[in-house]
């Protein structure tokens, strides 16, 4: 019984850690006035996060962060 619980716990942990949440935040300053916009990305796999991060950071005024 303990082995079954251990396997189940490891499986739940492995599945929950496969995806993560991220945020792309872009900030622009014009004539001393700053404006920010954020987009949250939930449940991205590693490859999805890599692609989305590349798109987010392709402009110099956006930052990518993990929630």
Secondary structure as UniProt FT lines:
FT   HELIX           2..16
FT   STRAND          20..30
FT   TURN            31..32
FT   STRAND          33..44
FT   HELIX           46..56
FT   TURN            57..58
FT   TURN            60..61
FT   STRAND          62..66
//
